């Protein structure tokens, strides 16, 4: 059972607000998940951005949460970058304010977080890593490119069954401004809304 605050947040997301253009962009991910479900196969999703610090983590966390919300089994979500930096603290705080229970396990530059969306669910382990790090799958996964620079910089991703660009504007441009918290929340909820749409469109045979 998801935390009630997260359920309330998900139920308040309006998938009807998604444009036709964005739905077209999201369709390959819908198709990939559906094809895996049709074959009763494990669904590995690796969300990739340049620094694995903001959008890729938000996408990973929301995708895993939506899979649970829609009771879609065998979904395992990962994230990575073309380089490793750190999970940005404002992204962590944004998720925490949305209802996720988050515990920080290290005080290193690249800190490690346990991110829980439900009391009895295994936590999502959040830290910055490259997309091909040993923590991530090496084959039979979809590579979802969440930023344009990673999309352009990774024309081929070893081991990926499918390469799916679904890019989002970077909230980093609002760092250290009065709009920072608002813009991070806005991007997080956009990602959540679009992933709600994706998982809501997959059917059980």
Secondary structure as UniProt FT lines:
FT   HELIX           4..11
FT   HELIX           15..17
FT   HELIX           20..38
FT   TURN            39..40
FT   STRAND          43..49
FT   HELIX           55..69
FT   TURN            70..71
FT   STRAND          75..81
FT   HELIX           89..98
FT   STRAND          101..104
FT   STRAND          113..116
FT   TURN            119..120
FT   STRAND          124..126
FT   TURN            131..132
FT   TURN            134..135
FT   STRAND          141..145
FT   HELIX           148..153
FT   TURN            158..159
FT   STRAND          160..165
FT   HELIX           171..174
FT   TURN            175..176
FT   TURN            178..179
FT   HELIX           180..200
//
